[in-house]
Amino acid sequence: MKTLRGLVLAGLPLALVLSACGTTEPSKDDESESQATGGPVSVTDSRGTTIQLEHPATKVVSLEWMQTETLVSLGVMPVAHADGDEYNSWVANARVDDSVKDVGKRSEPSFTEIMKTGPELVITDASGPEAIVKQLEKKDVPVLVLDTADGSGQLDLMKENVRTIAAAVGKTEEADTIIGDLDASLEAGKKAIAASDAADAKFAMADGWAEGGNVTIRLFGKGSLMSDLAEGLGLDNAWTGEVDPDWGLGTTDPEGLTTLGDGVRFFYNSPVEADDVFGNQLEKNPIWNKLEFVTSDHLYPLEKGVWTFGGPVSAQEFVDQIVADLTA
């Protein structure tokens, strides 16, 4: 199962709000607002479906945050996206402006609200609801479906998706620049860490949540985007426990962290809508307080708003933070 929402939101207080469906057609005024430039575009999505556009899309609706982040990073503000009331908190470094319409939850976007925007292209995730894709395509709305989960090459898949989105919106040069900058940062960061006191350190990355008195810790193991980036910096992932094959995520408790061993630099991300379990809950836990990376003060909180399942902006921010923390 590749459903990111269940993995990302497990234990977090996000309410599911169902959006209405309908058959509203875009008005002629809406259709005339976009004056596109560029010739025909042809891209192939994760289904193997070829999407053909008369010109690069400028009125784009995004139904997943990674795709929204990518559009913003390319200089294309979507006309609408899903879960808009929470996006700017979770993806703080690729914010959307007030003009971007909210079309409902990622788990169940509103067909009616999407159609009101007169979209030239809708981008959705392969794990998203199939019904909305069928509804849109029945109305001849081009839909680009992207797979964002691949535990065998998450970073490579993210780059591929950036290039696919860029081709659809006429921003291939911008995509090359963004990906090139990320690759350059990884190479420079790898050299900087190798020359630092953290040269032989191992890496671990986690987030977590509390339910009652129980703390669940989720490790970003091999196959996760965060691990791919850290490994690109020359770091070995200390978590060797079980992870799911799509996202590279595994869960444990404070006692399970004892398997990480010594010489670990431990990064953690606290959900923006939940209590900081690492700073407020685990500091009272005797097992946690005896871990070597805790006693050695090798704990590094990520800044709020780095989307750990995101696109090039989040990836760049994550790399920059790791390098800054380990070479300070």
C-alpha positions as CSV (number, residue, x, y, z in Angstrom):
1,M,0.0,0.0,0.0
2,K,1.5,3.3,-1.1
3,T,-1.0,5.6,0.5
4,L,1.2,8.4,2.0
5,R,-1.6,10.1,3.9
6,G,-2.1,7.1,6.2
7,L,1.6,6.9,6.8
8,V,2.2,10.6,7.3
9,L,-0.8,11.4,9.3
10,A,-1.0,8.4,11.6
11,G,-1.5,9.6,15.1
12,L,-1.7,13.3,14.1
13,P,-4.9,15.3,14.8
14,L,-5.9,16.1,11.2
15,A,-9.6,15.9,10.6
16,L,-10.9,14.4,7.4
17,V,-13.4,16.7,5.8
18,L,-15.4,15.3,2.9
19,S,-15.8,17.6,0.0
20,A,-18.9,17.7,-2.2
21,C,-18.8,16.4,-5.8
22,G,-20.6,18.0,-8.7
23,T,-20.5,18.7,-12.4
24,T,-19.8,22.4,-12.6
25,E,-18.2,23.5,-15.8
26,P,-15.7,26.3,-16.0
27,S,-17.1,29.6,-17.4
28,K,-15.9,31.1,-20.7
29,D,-14.5,34.0,-18.7
30,D,-12.3,31.6,-16.7
31,E,-11.2,30.0,-19.9
32,S,-10.1,33.3,-21.4
33,E,-8.0,34.3,-18.4
34,S,-5.0,32.3,-19.3
35,Q,-2.8,33.4,-22.2
36,A,-0.3,30.6,-22.6
37,T,2.9,30.7,-24.5
38,G,4.9,27.9,-26.0
39,G,4.1,25.0,-28.4
40,P,2.5,21.7,-27.8
41,V,3.5,19.6,-24.8
42,S,3.5,15.8,-24.5
43,V,4.3,14.0,-21.2
44,T,3.8,10.5,-20.0
45,D,2.7,9.8,-16.4
46,S,3.1,6.9,-14.0
47,R,0.1,5.0,-15.6
48,G,1.9,5.1,-19.0
49,T,-0.7,7.5,-20.2
50,T,0.4,10.3,-22.6
51,I,-1.0,13.7,-21.7
52,Q,-1.0,16.1,-24.7
53,L,-1.4,19.8,-24.2
54,E,-1.7,22.5,-26.8
55,H,0.7,24.6,-24.8
56,P,2.4,24.5,-21.4
57,A,-0.2,24.6,-18.7
58,T,-0.5,27.8,-16.7
59,K,-3.8,27.0,-14.8
60,V,-2.7,24.0,-12.8
61,V,-4.5,22.3,-9.9
62,S,-2.3,20.2,-7.6
63,L,-3.9,17.5,-5.4
64,E,-0.7,16.5,-3.5
65,W,1.7,18.7,-1.5
66,M,4.9,17.4,-3.2
67,Q,3.4,18.5,-6.5
68,T,2.3,21.9,-5.1
69,E,5.8,22.4,-3.7
70,T,7.4,21.6,-7.1
71,L,5.1,23.9,-9.0
72,V,6.0,26.8,-6.6
73,S,9.7,26.0,-6.9
74,L,9.4,26.2,-10.7
75,G,7.8,29.6,-10.5
76,V,4.3,28.4,-11.3
77,M,1.7,29.3,-8.7
78,P,-1.1,26.7,-8.9
79,V,-4.6,28.1,-9.3
80,A,-5.8,25.6,-6.7
81,H,-4.5,22.7,-4.5
82,A,-5.7,20.3,-1.8
83,D,-5.4,20.7,2.0
84,G,-4.6,24.3,1.5
85,D,-5.4,25.3,5.0
86,E,-2.4,23.2,6.3
87,Y,0.1,23.3,3.4
88,N,1.9,26.5,4.3
89,S,2.6,25.3,7.8
90,W,4.0,21.9,6.7
91,V,5.9,23.3,3.6
92,A,7.1,26.6,4.9
93,N,9.8,27.2,2.3
94,A,7.5,27.0,-0.8
95,R,4.5,28.8,0.3
96,V,1.4,29.5,-1.8
97,D,-0.2,32.9,-1.8
98,D,-3.8,33.9,-1.0
99,S,-4.9,33.6,-4.6
100,V,-4.6,29.8,-4.5
101,K,-8.0,28.1,-4.1
102,D,-8.5,25.2,-1.6
103,V,-10.3,22.3,-3.3
104,G,-10.8,20.1,-0.3
105,K,-8.8,17.3,1.3
106,R,-6.1,15.3,-0.5
107,S,-8.0,12.2,0.4
108,E,-11.2,13.5,-1.3
109,P,-10.9,16.6,-3.3
110,S,-14.0,18.3,-4.7
111,F,-14.7,17.9,-8.4
112,T,-17.0,20.9,-8.3
113,E,-14.3,23.2,-6.8
114,I,-11.6,21.9,-9.2
115,M,-13.8,22.6,-12.2
116,K,-14.6,26.1,-11.1
117,T,-11.0,27.0,-11.7
118,G,-11.1,26.1,-15.4
119,P,-8.0,23.9,-15.1
120,E,-5.7,23.3,-18.0
121,L,-4.0,20.5,-16.0
122,V,-4.7,18.6,-12.8
123,I,-1.7,16.8,-11.1
124,T,-2.5,14.0,-8.7
125,D,-0.8,11.2,-6.9
126,A,-1.0,7.6,-7.9
127,S,-2.2,6.8,-4.3
128,G,-5.0,9.4,-4.6
129,P,-8.7,8.7,-5.2
130,E,-9.2,7.1,-8.6
131,A,-12.8,8.4,-8.8
132,I,-11.7,12.1,-9.2
133,V,-9.4,11.1,-12.1
134,K,-12.2,9.4,-13.9
135,Q,-14.6,12.4,-13.3
136,L,-12.0,14.9,-14.6
137,E,-11.1,12.9,-17.7
138,K,-14.8,12.4,-18.6
139,K,-14.8,16.2,-18.8
140,D,-11.7,16.2,-21.0
141,V,-9.6,17.8,-18.3
142,P,-6.0,16.5,-18.7
143,V,-4.8,14.7,-15.5
144,L,-1.1,13.9,-14.8
145,V,-0.8,11.0,-12.4
146,L,2.5,10.7,-10.6
147,D,3.8,7.9,-8.4
148,T,5.7,9.5,-5.5
149,A,6.6,6.3,-3.5
150,D,9.6,4.1,-4.5
151,G,11.7,2.7,-1.7
152,S,14.4,1.6,-4.1
153,G,15.1,5.2,-5.3
154,Q,13.0,7.9,-3.7
155,L,15.4,10.7,-4.5
156,D,15.7,9.7,-8.1
157,L,11.9,9.4,-8.4
158,M,11.5,12.9,-6.9
159,K,13.8,14.3,-9.5
160,E,12.0,12.5,-12.3
161,N,8.7,13.9,-11.1
162,V,10.1,17.4,-11.0
163,R,11.2,17.1,-14.6
164,T,7.9,15.7,-15.7
165,I,6.0,18.5,-14.0
166,A,8.4,21.0,-15.4
167,A,7.8,19.7,-18.9
168,A,4.1,20.1,-18.5
169,V,4.3,23.7,-17.4
170,G,7.2,24.8,-19.7
171,K,9.8,25.1,-17.0
172,T,12.4,22.6,-18.0
173,E,15.4,25.0,-17.6
174,E,14.2,25.9,-14.1
175,A,14.0,22.2,-13.3
176,D,17.5,21.6,-14.5
177,T,18.8,24.5,-12.3
178,I,16.9,23.3,-9.2
179,I,18.1,19.7,-9.5
180,G,21.6,20.8,-10.4
181,D,21.8,23.0,-7.3
182,L,20.6,20.2,-5.1
183,D,23.2,17.8,-6.6
184,A,25.9,20.4,-6.1
185,S,24.8,20.9,-2.5
186,L,25.1,17.2,-1.9
187,E,28.5,17.0,-3.3
188,A,29.8,20.1,-1.4
189,G,28.1,19.0,1.8
190,K,29.7,15.5,1.5
191,K,33.1,17.0,1.3
192,A,32.4,19.4,4.2
193,I,31.2,16.6,6.5
194,A,34.1,14.4,5.6
195,A,36.4,17.1,6.7
196,S,34.5,17.6,10.0
197,D,34.3,15.9,13.4
198,A,31.2,14.1,12.1
199,A,33.2,12.3,9.4
200,D,32.6,8.8,10.8
201,A,29.2,9.5,12.3
202,K,26.0,7.6,11.5
203,F,22.7,9.2,10.7
204,A,19.2,8.7,12.1
205,M,16.1,10.7,11.4
206,A,12.7,10.4,13.1
207,D,9.4,12.0,13.8
208,G,6.9,10.9,16.4
209,W,3.7,11.4,18.3
210,A,2.2,10.6,21.7
211,E,-1.1,8.9,22.5
212,G,-1.8,9.0,26.1
213,G,1.5,8.0,27.8
214,N,2.8,6.0,24.8
215,V,5.2,7.5,22.4
216,T,5.5,6.2,18.9
217,I,8.8,7.0,17.0
218,R,8.9,6.7,13.3
219,L,12.3,6.2,11.7
220,F,13.2,7.3,8.2
221,G,15.1,4.2,7.1
222,K,16.8,3.2,3.9
223,G,14.4,3.9,1.1
224,S,13.1,7.1,2.5
225,L,13.8,10.5,0.9
226,M,15.5,11.7,4.0
227,S,17.8,8.7,4.0
228,D,18.6,9.1,0.3
229,L,19.6,12.7,1.0
230,A,21.7,11.8,4.0
231,E,23.4,9.0,2.2
232,G,24.1,11.4,-0.6
233,L,26.1,13.4,2.0
234,G,28.2,10.3,2.8
235,L,26.3,9.3,6.0
236,D,25.2,5.7,6.8
237,N,21.7,5.2,8.1
238,A,21.9,3.8,11.7
239,W,18.3,2.4,11.5
240,T,18.5,-1.2,10.2
241,G,15.1,-2.3,11.5
242,E,12.1,-3.1,9.3
243,V,10.7,-0.4,7.0
244,D,7.9,-0.4,4.5
245,P,9.0,-1.0,0.9
246,D,7.4,2.2,-0.5
247,W,8.3,5.0,1.8
248,G,11.2,3.5,3.8
249,L,9.5,4.1,7.2
250,G,9.7,2.0,10.3
251,T,8.2,2.5,13.8
252,T,9.6,1.8,17.2
253,D,9.6,3.0,20.8
254,P,12.4,4.5,23.0
255,E,13.8,1.0,23.8
256,G,14.0,0.2,20.1
257,L,16.3,3.2,19.7
258,T,19.0,1.4,21.7
259,T,19.8,-0.6,18.5
260,L,21.1,2.5,16.8
261,G,24.3,2.2,18.7
262,D,27.0,4.9,19.3
263,G,28.3,7.6,17.1
264,V,24.9,8.6,15.8
265,R,23.7,12.1,14.9
266,F,20.0,12.0,15.5
267,F,17.8,14.4,13.6
268,Y,14.1,14.7,14.4
269,N,11.1,16.5,13.1
270,S,8.1,17.5,15.2
271,P,4.8,17.8,13.5
272,V,3.6,21.3,13.3
273,E,0.2,20.4,14.7
274,A,1.3,18.2,17.6
275,D,3.3,18.3,20.7
276,D,7.1,18.0,20.5
277,V,7.5,14.5,21.8
278,F,11.3,14.6,21.6
279,G,11.5,17.8,23.6
280,N,8.6,17.4,25.9
281,Q,7.7,13.7,26.3
282,L,10.9,11.8,25.9
283,E,13.0,14.0,28.1
284,K,11.2,12.3,31.0
285,N,12.0,8.8,29.7
286,P,14.9,7.1,31.4
287,I,15.7,4.9,28.4
288,W,15.8,7.9,26.1
289,N,18.1,9.8,28.5
290,K,20.7,7.1,28.5
291,L,21.0,6.9,24.7
292,E,24.5,7.9,23.6
293,F,23.4,10.5,21.1
294,V,21.3,12.1,23.9
295,T,24.1,12.1,26.5
296,S,26.6,13.4,23.8
297,D,24.2,16.2,22.8
298,H,24.0,15.0,19.2
299,L,20.3,15.8,18.8
300,Y,19.3,18.1,16.0
301,P,15.7,19.3,15.6
302,L,14.7,20.2,12.1
303,E,13.2,23.7,11.6
304,K,9.4,23.6,11.4
305,G,8.0,23.4,7.9
306,V,10.4,21.0,6.2
307,W,8.1,18.5,4.4
308,T,9.8,15.2,4.7
309,F,7.9,13.7,1.8
310,G,8.4,16.7,-0.4
311,G,10.0,18.0,-3.5
312,P,13.2,20.0,-4.3
313,V,12.7,22.9,-1.9
314,S,12.3,20.6,1.2
315,A,15.1,18.4,0.0
316,Q,17.4,21.4,-0.3
317,E,16.4,22.7,3.1
318,F,17.0,19.3,4.7
319,V,20.5,19.0,3.1
320,D,21.4,22.6,4.2
321,Q,20.4,21.9,7.8
322,I,22.3,18.6,8.1
323,V,25.5,20.2,6.7
324,A,25.2,23.2,8.9
325,D,24.6,21.1,12.0
326,L,27.3,18.6,11.4
327,T,30.0,21.1,10.4
328,A,29.3,23.8,13.0
